[in-house]
Amino acid sequence: MTKVHCAGCGRDIAMHELEAKTVARSSGFDTRYRCPFCHEDVNDVADNLA
């Protein structure tokens, strides 16, 4: 199972547990992810793989 490390709380979070918010913009889509425990933004999921 792929997990992402949260720098805010130090937990390793499964990809399906991340909170995601996608916004449609004129230039395309903008998706943001955040930790479901401490609610800190996870800016680059690929760089934070645990």
C-alpha positions as CSV (number, residue, x, y, z in Angstrom):
1,M,0.0,0.0,0.0
2,T,1.4,3.4,-1.0
3,K,1.6,5.9,1.9
4,V,2.4,9.6,2.1
5,H,4.4,11.1,4.9
6,C,2.9,14.2,6.6
7,A,5.5,16.6,7.7
8,G,3.0,18.3,10.1
9,C,2.2,15.4,12.3
10,G,4.7,12.8,11.3
11,R,2.2,10.1,10.3
12,D,2.3,7.9,7.2
13,I,-1.1,8.2,5.5
14,A,-2.5,5.8,3.0
15,M,-3.3,7.5,-0.3
16,H,-7.0,6.9,0.0
17,E,-7.0,8.6,3.4
18,L,-5.8,12.0,2.0
19,E,-8.4,14.7,1.8
20,A,-8.6,16.1,-1.8
21,K,-10.2,19.2,-3.1
22,T,-10.3,19.9,-6.9
23,V,-11.1,23.3,-8.3
24,A,-11.8,23.9,-12.0
25,R,-9.9,27.0,-13.3
26,S,-9.7,28.5,-16.8
27,S,-6.2,27.1,-17.1
28,G,-7.2,23.5,-16.0
29,F,-7.8,21.8,-12.7
30,D,-6.1,22.5,-9.4
31,T,-6.1,19.6,-6.9
32,R,-4.9,20.1,-3.3
33,Y,-4.3,17.4,-0.8
34,R,-4.2,17.6,3.0
35,C,-3.7,15.3,6.0
36,P,-7.0,14.1,7.6
37,F,-5.4,14.2,11.0
38,C,-3.7,17.6,11.4
39,H,-5.2,19.2,8.2
40,E,-1.8,20.4,7.0
41,D,-1.5,20.7,3.2
42,V,0.6,18.0,1.5
43,N,1.9,20.1,-1.4
44,D,3.7,17.5,-3.5
45,V,2.4,14.0,-2.9
46,A,5.2,12.4,-5.0
47,D,7.9,14.0,-2.9
48,N,6.4,12.8,0.3
49,L,6.0,9.1,-0.4
50,A,6.9,7.1,2.7
